[in-house]
Amino acid sequence: MPKPGTWGTLFVVALCSIAPSAEAGADADGWADIIRAERARGNPLPRLSDLVPAFTLDEAYAVQHALVDVERLARPIGGYKAGFTNPAGRARFALNGPVSGVLFADGAYADGARVALADYPGLVVEVEVGYVLRSPIRRSMKSLDDLATYIRDVVPVVELPSVHYDQPERLSGVDIVATNIAAAAYVVGRPFTLARLGAVNDLTFTLARDGETVDEGLARNAMGDQLGALLWLVNHLYAAGWPLEAGHVLITGTLGKMNPGRPGHYVVDYGGRGRLEFELVGPPAAARPAQAQAK
């Protein structure tokens, strides 16, 4: 990866010829084209906050929308994700509230899946809870009771985002939002059996890799209330104009750490009330030479 100050010297030259004018702010379609092109080349994604003066969250969402609108022509939407639903994550990336991204249906894996690390540069492992919609949502939700009628299942989910950025230590929240919050793959388990929907907040989890515990946490770690996080996500998506269809999976944010994706057999135990297994196989995606990244 190029060193700070030299990142993409050649890439920046290319940007000057194809990128939208920074003086005009973020041209969503133009920046989305650049993100898509860098991803297709296997390069780390650019940090738009370094390229667009005073890059805002609204501009980041506009870029995300433009990016997803093109991709979903060939890749159906499978659901949505909330991100940074805990205060520590928001503080780290200078965000004032949670954010959202889009999950594609072709990124979904079933319980017991084998996932190739080479397919997802910078893969990390995050334990979450998901909600499968029973029917389409065509309006904002006024309450949790209102929303509950639309939920078919509550399911174990492990998200496998691809956190592959230039100089990731300098990332800001708006950079992550613009690139669809690093959404890549996710593993969905069999539904929990809960006496009532609110019991989801009582769930705990441990994540083990090859028999060794590497993470643990509580369902309440998402905004202090799983259903509150879900209500926020649904209304946020509806206001943004995203379709909410039957069968879509909505996930409410990591309940523990961002665990580096390493080869091994992973088991998530939700306190004896649910379980999810998967395997990460093969070597990670090879890092591209700095010169190749700059092209």
Helices and strands as residue ranges (DSSP letters): H 9-18, G 22-24, H 28-40, G 48-50, H 57-71, E 77-83, H 87-92, E 99-104, G 105-107, E 108-110, E 113-116, G 117-119, E 124-133, H 144-148, E 151-160, G 168-170, H 173-178, G 180-182, E 185-188, G 197-202, E 204-209, E 212-218, G 219-221, H 226-240, E 249-251, E 259-260, E 264-269, E 275-281, H 290-294
